Amino acid sequence: MTPRILVVDDDPALAEMIGIVLRGDGFEPSFCGDGSEALEAFRAVGPDLVLLDLMLPGLDGIEVCRLLRAESGVPVIMLTAKGDTADVVRGLESGADDYVVKPFDPKELVARVRTRLRPAPEPTAEVLTVGDVRIDVAAHEVRRGDAVVPLTPLEFQLLHALAAKPQQVFSREMLLEQVWGYHYKADTRLVNVHVQRLRAKIEHDPDHPRVVTTVRGVGYRAGQGG
Amino acid sequence: MVAARSPSWRTWPARVVDVWRSSLTFRTVALTVVLSGVAVSVIGTSIVAVIGANLYDQRRGQVEAESQRATLLAQNIFDSATATEGSDQAELEALQNEAQGAVLGSTTSPGGTSIAILRTPGQQTAQTIQNVASAGFPDRAVTEQMREAVAASQGTLSLQPVSLATASGDEPGLVVGSTLQVPTAGQYELYLVYDLSDAEQTLAFVQQTLWVGSLALVVLIGAVTYVVVRLVVGPVRVAAETSQKIAAGHLEERIPEGGRDVVATLGRSFNEMADGMQRQITQLAELSRVQQRFVSDVSHELRTPLTTIRLASDVLYDRRGEFDAATGRTTELLHAQVERFELLLGDLLEISRFDAGAVELEVEPVAVVHLASGVVDELAPLAAGAGSTVTVVAPGGWSDAEVDPRRLRRILRNLLGNAIEHGEGRPIVVEVDSDADALAVAVRDHGVGLAPEALERVFDRFWRADPSRRRTIGGTGLGLSISQEDAALHGGRIEVWSRPGRGTRFVVTLPRVAGGAASSAPLPVEPDDARDDGVVPPLGEWGAVPPSVEGRTP
């Protein structure tokens, strides 16, 4: 089945060009040029992934991303025109999984899209437990106690990567490689922001995390260690 | 101020020093009081000495005249008596009493006088009279030496100052000795002891008055100085406080103006200066805001079409095999130049961001060795293509330091890229080290090196070492300028050493802690082999560029 991709960008030339690139790589793009219509377009298309420009008429890309996240965990990749770091962080905090800085290379774009659409690696154990969090790998479901915690595919992948090897401390670079598919480009803010988002969902007290703990100067690990 | 929590005697010298350093008023008043105190003491002491000497001389003159008179009186009594009558013992003693009474009656000195009539020893005469002395005559006051001197004096007076033991302690006194010739009884010595305590008391009173007066004067001088200093220092202090507030960012702060004296002029000029500065700063801030917005707008406006062009050129480039030769080559040129344009635009925007001051350091704990190794791995294919091996030597830099990894990575990528490009396929060494304050990364190639005049311009924008050289990386000519700005933003620096034919060594030194200073140098700019070879010009003429690339303090 051809993956559907919603391109939300107000520049028609760029949107069309992205469409050509995506089609060339076997995706099915659809378009939306206005932030205020993005949510509607999303519901109508039901895409497998959203490419979202940050600067949009109508509704700001960050706001669109927040609204999208409120109703879906579908992968969102931001297109940012700026190297402006504050924008990138705001975008990630609003729920975007990854970002691509304009001007980008078609191969880079396609690689990012493929990484986000790729299913998580085959599970090593059916059910993993960290603290009071149970991860049902096969069902892609995470429960804390009896309550199901809704995680985006990326958050699930992040938690699964950590929980699958509870003895190992993961550096941010390792997580970037394993979860985001980056080999050298290492924007560790991706990891930092998504760990924060994950903690906000699964921890009782995100300021004193017990499920995803920080190992100072190294990275993160699942559980308390010891 | 030193905390007053522990008012122990141990801390007060430090507190005085602290007050001395911090308070101009205290310093001025203390100095004035000490100096005027010294002056008043010197003057007072000399006045007391002069008055004392005068008093003594006066009393001594008085005593001398009185004694002269008393001696004459006594001698007359003896002489007149013996001229008229025969002398017998009883009569002599009566005469002696009479003389004693006359002498005592003739003295007018305050403080009382004691008298003694003593026989000069060693005489053989027909008659003798008893030694007599008035009650309380201090025998110790008349010494043997004095007696000898008086005995030999033959009519002149001998004076000797003595100390008299009285009920109230030792008082100064004066002993006057003279000789009396008693007919038939020989030579006798008349001793008069004068008590000078009254003079002493006068002197003490004068002294006391002087000291009290001096003390009052010094206190008064201190008070006057304090008032004057307050008058002068007050406005200066207000100016100092105001300028501190302005420096802290309260640009609207001003000194209250009033009057037409020099202090008021100071206040007015200060306020005018502050007005000017505020205008300038506001203008600059506005300019910087405009610039920032412009950069951001240009960034967005240019990048969107550039992204489209880039995507289009890449799509074409991937299909260049399907085109005829000319179109294929056109596609290649388009692709390469779009890439170059993109790099140039990126660097230009970065530089203008630095110029607008619109850059921020995002520090996080980073093990620099790992970061450097990452950059080396990243550029390994490029190095391999150029035939260079890249070695990482890391005696230090393993523990975390607070740096902006994105910027440090950019610096290292740039330096290593340059080294690969100019390294002539020879080995490249990346060194990492750190000390307590700073961390340093050195990148050394053994390639063509730079001529001294080139070395001076190496950080200039758009400057290229050799414009004719084929560029494999396609740098923009802004790389080193950006690296230098990145280092400066950390509070660090980049230094360079280079010799033609021997290669180039760049050393970036950053503080370990954000906001700290990289005052030390964990790695020297000059490599160990800098002096190995005599062909190069002598050191000192040119060598390592002096720290012209000093980081500005953020």
Interface residues (C-beta under 8 A of the other chain):
Chain A: D11 A13 L14 M17 I18 I20 V21 G24 M55 A81 K82 G83 D84 T85 K102 P103 F104 D105 P106 K107 L109 E173 Y184 A186 D187 T188 R216 G217
Chain B: S296 S299 H300 R303 T304 P305 L306 T307 T308 I309 R310 L311 A312 D314 V315 D318 E342 G346 L349 E350 E360 E362 E364 P365 A367 G374 D377 E378 D400 P405 R406
